[in-house]
Amino acid sequence: MEDTVDNIVVVGGSVAGVHAVEAARERGYRGSLTLMGAESEMPYDRPPLVESSTGGGKPIQHLRPAAWYDAHDVTLLRDCRAIELDPGNRVVRTSSGLPVPYAGLVIATGSQSRGFAAGGEHLYSVRSHEDAEALRGRLTGVEHVVVIGAGFLGLELTAGLALSGRRVTVIEVAPAPLARVLGDAVGRWFLGLHEQHGVDIMCSTLAVAVDAVDDRYIVQLADGESITADLVVAATGAEPAVEWLRGSGLDVTDGVVCNAALETTLTDVVAAGDIARWYNPLFDESMRVQQWTNAVEQGRHAMASLLGSDEPFTSVPFLGSDQYDARMRFVGVSNAADSVRIEQPSSGSLVATYARDGVQVGALCINATGQLAHHAQRIKERAPM
Ligand SMILES: Cc1cc2nc3c(=O)[nH]c(=O)nc-3n(C[C@H](O)[C@H](O)[C@H](O)COP(=O)(O)OP(=O)(O)OC[C@H]3O[C@@H](n4cnc5c(N)ncnc54)[C@H](O)[C@@H]3O)c2cc1C
């Protein structure tokens, strides 16, 4: 096979980036291949950081062993942060001063934690291995933790902290955990799950600032009340890491805007993973998905597009989240659903199906994983609900 481009550079050494370089070699690409990332660690997996940050599991799980990069003739540049994309000269400028020229480029710089208005320096968060190690190292002697944000990450961290015997208070601005994403009824189910484990979830509550006093932290709430804790963890969401792309001519409004094949508006530049906002023909909408399976599939797909394929990326998003003994799996989308149907096949399990204009678009299964494939198929077929 003749390579359509030579010298491919992938920026962002994580899930999407590793799968992109792997796909290049699998597709027979023989040219130069560089994977560059801002972190000093070799690319690693993020979901295990939840367990490792709260004291369990392995400290780090690399996505591929060091020898894999040599075996696939991939130049791995670590500690190398992209600071500017110059598409006119086809060069990525980096923090080390080293310009990295490219013929084809994959943008895979993912997400970064969203900041917290006042007192952010007192907060721990879990986005990177470094963050997880910092939190793990700080937990000794801690009895009471406040977690700000009851999204998936906040709730998984809460479960880990509660299981380790600590008292946990969660502050959430929405009326129920996950309510914005999954609706009030499912949110109340998660509220009950955490309450059964002794967690206090304060809903419809806004944290506005965090102050350090002696060895403790005071979380100020919008209603004038405050909570004192030994440690405060922020899980207030993530935003796309697009700073280095400003001024490049790309549209970076909530992610890098791509077409259905994950191509950007710049020639020979594609995007994949948490950072890509692409048009998904299956749902007839532009979406950005911050989930592990999506990053794997998009890394592979974006590379195929760079190497000449024009197939659209029409995947059904998938997300898994384990909290205590609840195994939650979600397929499809739930935003803009106009009807939600809830069934509880047994105590401790729940199935919610989401529809838009009478067509099934999503399904959530808690301790009912056997039903997932059926629902994923229905979503793919745009089946009526
Ligand atoms: C703690 C945690 C738990 C999670 N658990 C789950 C889960 O259970 N299930 C699930 O589906 N998803 C989960 N996710 C989300 C999932 O891990 C992400 O969707 C996935 O990692 C996205 O991969 P990515 O390669 O697109 O981006 P990222 O993993 O965000 O990686 C981007 C990489 O690019 C680097 N980078 C950023 N800017 C630059 C720059 N300017 N120059 C060079 N490099 C740069 C970053 O340092 C990073 O290494 C979790 C995420 C976290 C943080």
The ligand as a Tripos MOL2 file, in Angstrom:
@<TRIPOS>MOLECULE
LIG
   53    58     1     0     0
SMALL
NO_CHARGES

@<TRIPOS>ATOM
      1 C1        -10.4370    9.5050   36.9020 C.3       1 LIG1
      2 C2        -11.1610    9.1900   35.6220 C.ar      1 LIG1
      3 C3        -11.9970    8.0660   35.5690 C.ar      1 LIG1
      4 C4        -12.6590    7.7520   34.3860 C.ar      1 LIG1
      5 N1        -13.4730    6.6590   34.3610 N.ar      1 LIG1
      6 C5        -14.1340    6.3440   33.2220 C.ar      1 LIG1
      7 C6        -14.9670    5.1950   33.1580 C.ar      1 LIG1
      8 O1        -15.1690    4.4810   34.1500 O.2       1 LIG1
      9 N2        -15.5720    4.9030   31.9780 N.ar      1 LIG1
     10 C7        -15.4120    5.6880   30.8650 C.ar      1 LIG1
     11 O2        -15.9800    5.3940   29.8070 O.2       1 LIG1
     12 N3        -14.6120    6.7820   30.9030 N.ar      1 LIG1
     13 C8        -13.9790    7.1150   32.0410 C.ar      1 LIG1
     14 N4        -13.1690    8.2260   32.0800 N.ar      1 LIG1
     15 C9        -13.0030    9.0330   30.8600 C.3       1 LIG1
     16 C10       -11.9440    8.4290   29.9520 C.3       1 LIG1
     17 O3        -10.7950    8.1030   30.6760 O.3       1 LIG1
     18 C11       -11.6360    9.4380   28.8420 C.3       1 LIG1
     19 O4        -12.7870    9.5280   28.0310 O.3       1 LIG1
     20 C12       -10.4180    9.0780   28.0270 C.3       1 LIG1
     21 O5         -9.2550    9.0570   28.8150 O.3       1 LIG1
     22 C13       -10.2370   10.0830   26.9000 C.3       1 LIG1
     23 O6         -9.0710    9.7890   26.2270 O.3       1 LIG1
     24 P1         -8.3450   10.8930   25.3210 P.3       1 LIG1
     25 O7         -7.1420   10.2010   24.7720 O.co2     1 LIG1
     26 O8         -9.3040   11.4940   24.3840 O.co2     1 LIG1
     27 O9         -7.9310   12.0750   26.2970 O.3       1 LIG1
     28 P2         -7.2210   12.1170   27.7260 P.3       1 LIG1
     29 O10        -7.2860   10.7850   28.3960 O.co2     1 LIG1
     30 O11        -7.7950   13.2970   28.4080 O.co2     1 LIG1
     31 O12        -5.7020   12.3860   27.3900 O.3       1 LIG1
     32 C14        -5.2430   13.5250   26.7540 C.3       1 LIG1
     33 C15        -3.7340   13.5450   26.8690 C.3       1 LIG1
     34 O13        -3.2470   14.6620   26.1610 O.3       1 LIG1
     35 C16        -2.2730   15.3220   26.9560 C.3       1 LIG1
     36 N5         -2.2580   16.7430   26.5790 N.ar      1 LIG1
     37 C17        -3.1700   17.6970   26.8820 C.ar      1 LIG1
     38 N6         -2.8190   18.8870   26.3390 N.ar      1 LIG1
     39 C18        -1.6620   18.6560   25.6830 C.ar      1 LIG1
     40 C19        -0.8080   19.4680   24.9100 C.ar      1 LIG1
     41 N7         -1.0660   20.7660   24.6880 N.pl3     1 LIG1
     42 N8          0.3110   18.9100   24.3890 N.ar      1 LIG1
     43 C20         0.5920   17.5910   24.5730 C.ar      1 LIG1
     44 N9         -0.2020   16.7670   25.2840 N.ar      1 LIG1
     45 C21        -1.3110   17.2940   25.8320 C.ar      1 LIG1
     46 C22        -2.7320   15.1100   28.3700 C.3       1 LIG1
     47 O14        -1.6520   15.2760   29.2720 O.3       1 LIG1
     48 C23        -3.2430   13.6840   28.3020 C.3       1 LIG1
     49 O15        -2.2390   12.7610   28.5630 O.3       1 LIG1
     50 C24       -12.4900    8.5740   33.2420 C.ar      1 LIG1
     51 C25       -11.6500    9.6900   33.2990 C.ar      1 LIG1
     52 C26       -10.9970   10.0070   34.4780 C.ar      1 LIG1
     53 C27       -10.1040   11.2170   34.5430 C.3       1 LIG1
@<TRIPOS>BOND
     1     1     2 1
     2     2     3 ar
     3     2    52 ar
     4     3     4 ar
     5     4     5 ar
     6     4    50 ar
     7     5     6 ar
     8     6     7 ar
     9     6    13 1
    10     7     8 2
    11     7     9 ar
    12     9    10 ar
    13    10    11 2
    14    10    12 ar
    15    12    13 ar
    16    13    14 ar
    17    14    15 1
    18    14    50 ar
    19    15    16 1
    20    16    17 1
    21    16    18 1
    22    18    19 1
    23    18    20 1
    24    20    21 1
    25    20    22 1
    26    22    23 1
    27    23    24 1
    28    24    25 2
    29    24    26 1
    30    24    27 1
    31    27    28 1
    32    28    29 2
    33    28    30 1
    34    28    31 1
    35    31    32 1
    36    32    33 1
    37    33    34 1
    38    33    48 1
    39    34    35 1
    40    35    36 1
    41    35    46 1
    42    36    37 ar
    43    36    45 ar
    44    37    38 ar
    45    38    39 ar
    46    39    40 ar
    47    39    45 ar
    48    40    41 1
    49    40    42 ar
    50    42    43 ar
    51    43    44 ar
    52    44    45 ar
    53    46    47 1
    54    46    48 1
    55    48    49 1
    56    50    51 ar
    57    51    52 ar
    58    52    53 1
@<TRIPOS>SUBSTRUCTURE
     1 LIG1         1 GROUP 0 **** ****
